[in-house]
Each structure stands twice: as structure tokens, then as C-alpha cells.
Amino acid sequence: MNTNELLVIGIMTGNSLDGADLTLTTFNLDRTILDIANHYARYSDDLKEAFRRLRETVNKAEGDMLLAEKLYDEFYAEEKIPSFSLLMEQYVDFLAFQVRELIDKARDIQKIAPEQKVDLIGLHGQTCAHMPPSMAISKNIEASYTVQVGDGQSLADKTGITVVYDFRSDDLMNGGEGAPLAPLHHMNLAECVKDKGYFPIAFFNGGNTGNISIVTSARGNLEMKVIGWDFGPFNHFPDLLMRQEKGLECDFDGQYGFKGTVNLSLLRLLYEKAALTINGENFLLKSSPKSSDPRWYNSLQELLGKAPVDGKILSFEDRLRTAEYFSAYHSFLGLDFLPEDLMMPPHFALCGGGWRNPVIKKHFIDLLMASDLKNSPILPEHQERYDRLRVRFNSFSSPLICEMSSFFGFCETAMEARIFADAAFSRIIKRPFTLPITTGAKSPTVCGIIAFPKGDQNLATDTLKNFIEKFDSLSLINEPKIGYDPRWSRASAGWMKRYAATNI
């Protein structure tokens, strides 16, 4: 038994509502991170539909989970979907089964010994709504909320493994955006590859939403810094078009997108109108730190082929190609938000399902390398921003490297789930997982609630108990004493009013 490392499972269920990503990883106090095994499981159609209905209800209730549960349960019977309580039970049962599958897989391939126990699970939960301070209707903090559902205590009871969960609430309660949570994990990964010469480095996740973490330093200063933010919609619009018009989940192998042509007029409309905040601001123009929500993504009639562009309805292939280019285009221009005093990264580690779309990937690399601007054109109004970025990228003496994260030693299919394994590990050693520069929090923030099986610390593994004693993990109590339902995140709407007496 290595008393300096924990064996941790990370679980992520994302906005796409497609299923669960799980990874089994070791985290050592010397900052070594080693992936052991990965696992993916799709939601059943019934579970996916129930979560879709729940998300609609939570947003209708503006994040008030007491109201959302009531509204959801009022119509669940006639709609033939499970009640809220039953849905939460089904969700945890699903995750518990996948945890066992992952552990069995690791043992079958002899990556862990038969008697070796998993120390910890990091559970993100299923996001149903996110209204960070920057997007709140008013500046009243009560307007801010984030809702992830999933009972960490129940998962600990069903698996017999200690669970850390509800990571975003602590950051939001400390004045942050509650997102992105990836940057501190990516900085830990950057520590692992810095000696190989891969520094500065950017970790770019492409999913329904795109987000980036840039691990860099100021010129002439060796101190490592991280900055991260959400770009906005990534494969949201291409996938929407594929589902609605072709009945497919995505543009597999770019089979439709490569047949189309980028339409500059539609590109301009998308840039100006496709990602407006609840206050009507263009999210793409907001500087970091910032986090987005798919509710702010506008499916323009021109994009859907229901309104003309320059006097005509565009073909499906042209609309799809433009939507795919838009993902790469606004993400590349968004790199301009990296402060001038920080070095632009020459290394890009790509991760997330969005990068399986070869059209988006090709366009982003073409923009990064300035290799095919005929097919990856720049709007005239953005030429100055593009030129400014080119100057920064052209300052490198070595070639730019833009590859999937596995090129740098980190399995891309494990990237999102591993974030929450790292978040759980960080909670145990009381290491902050958000910073003012990454989320806008008032101070570095330790995130998450610890749930022991059956609420009994003695049921933790011996290794975890040693860590808890060494780092005095339980001296930081994040859980409210009253008014708290563990089936959803603490920072749902109205959290400040309800929990004012708990001094969170």
C-alpha cells in the first residue's frame, strides 16, 4: 500500500445527457497523476428523457429546487416518467453499477490487484441549471445559482466508497462563477509534462460548450499561472442540425460538413446573435473569467434553414459547415482574451467529444497555423484581432503543436471525469480547486462535501483515513447544518436566504 497516493474514481455526466464518463486514476503527493482505466456508459432513453424534462422544469423554476421538485412531480405520472425521488434513485443506481463495472475492468486487465480498494469517488452530478453572478438578472447575489443533482451520500452507501461531491457550490458562494473547474486540474497535468518541454500549454475541451485552460507564465518569470474560461457553444449547433435534419447524433467523420461551404453572412449572424446572455450581451465578447449555459445559445432561423441569408435559404451542408466553422472560429478569436503579459501557449492538448468532428478540428488547426485561410476565412471586422493573435503566435521559435491530449500522455476520453477525481483528491488534502483568476472567486476555494459510507468515517479505507488525519480534512466543514437536501447542490436558487444562519 502506497501511503502517499489515493486511488480515485472520477464521474462526469455532461450537458449532452448522453451518459456517464468514469476514470480510475492514482494521485500521488509528489503530484504524479496516472490513469488506470476508463469506462463509458450511455443513459437509457428513459433516463435521458427524464433528465431532459427535469432540466426544463428546473429552468422554469429559475433554479429553485423546492419549486422544481413540486412542478416536476405534478406531471410526472401522466408523462410516464419517474418522480424526482425515483429519478435520483435510478441515477445513483446507474452510477453505482458503472463504478463496479470500472473496478472489475481494472482488475480484469490487472491494473489493480484483486484486494486493492478504491479510496475515493469524485461525483460531479448532472447539471440542470447554471446562473453565475456575471449572468444574473440583477447584482443581488440571490439571483445567482447552480444546480447539479445527484446524491453523493447515497452513492457512498451503495458503493461502500467515500464520495466527494457538490464542487461548484463553494466557488459560487465565494463570489465565483462556479466554472470552469478544469483549470486547476490542467495545471496539475501541466506540472507532469513541463519537464518534457511542453510549456506553456493549453488544454482545450470541446463538448456541447468549449472551454480552455491555459497554463503559462509571464515573460521572464518562471512562476506557473493558469487562466481558463468558457468559449461558448462548440458542437452544440452542429449536433442540433444533425439531430433535427438527419436524425443522427453528430456529423460522423464530417460526412456532411465537408460537402458544404462556409457562408460569411451566416457566420457573422452566428457571431453576433448565437450566444447572448440573459441580459442580451454577446457572450463571445465578454472577457474572462466567464462561464456559459446552453440556455443562452440561440438557434437562429437562418441557421435552421427557416429564413433566408442574402436572399436565399442555404443548403443543409452549407449551414452545417458554417456552424462547424463557427465553433472553431470564435474559439480561436477568443484566445485574444489571454492577457498580453502572459505568454501564448505553443502547445494545444485537445480533449472532449467535439474534437471527433474532423471539420471543426481542421478549421481550428488551420486558423492556429494560418495554413488554409481560403477555406477558413476571417470576417473583415475581426481582421485586427486575428492579426494581433498572429503576432503572438509568430513569436515562437519552435513549431506549434496541436494534438489530442493523448499525444501529451493524457487519455482524452478520461479528461473530464479525471477533473472530478482530482477535485475529490484536492478536497481531501484541502488544496483549492478554484482561484480568483479562473472563476472570479474572492479567494482560492476548496470545493466539495465529503460523504462516508453510511456516514461512518471508520468505513473509509485505511489509506484515506491516514490522509484525513494528516491533512485534517474534516476541519473544513462545507456542509450546511440545516435546510439542506443532499439530492441537489447547495447553491440552488435562494441558497443565501435559506442558509444564512449556517455561516457558509
Secondary structure, 3 states (H helix, E strand, C coil): CCCCEEEEEEEEECCCCCEEEEEEEEEECCCCEEEEEEEEEECCHHHHHHHHHHHHHHHHCCCCHHHHHHHHHHHHHHHCCCCHHHHHHHHHHHHHHHHHHHHHHHHHCCCCCCCCCCCEEEEEEEEEEEECHHHCCCCCHHHCEEEEECCHHHHHHHHCCCEEECCHHHHHHCCCCCCCCHHHHHHHHHHHHHHHCCCCEEEEEECCEEEEEEEECECCCCCCEEEEEEEEECCHHHHHHHHHHHCCCCCHHHCCHHHCCCCHHHHHHHHHHCEECCCCCEHHHCCCCCCCCHHHECCCCCCCCCCCECCECCCHHHHHHHHHHHHHHHHHHHHHHCCCCECCCCEEEEECHHHHCHHHHHHHHHHHHCCCCCCCCCCHHHHHHHHHHHHHHCCCCCCCEEEEHHHHCCCHHHHHHHHHHHHHHHHHCCCCCECHHHHCCCCCECCCEEECHHHCHHHCCHHHHHHHHHHCHHHCCCCCCCCCCCCECCCCCCHHHHHHHHCC
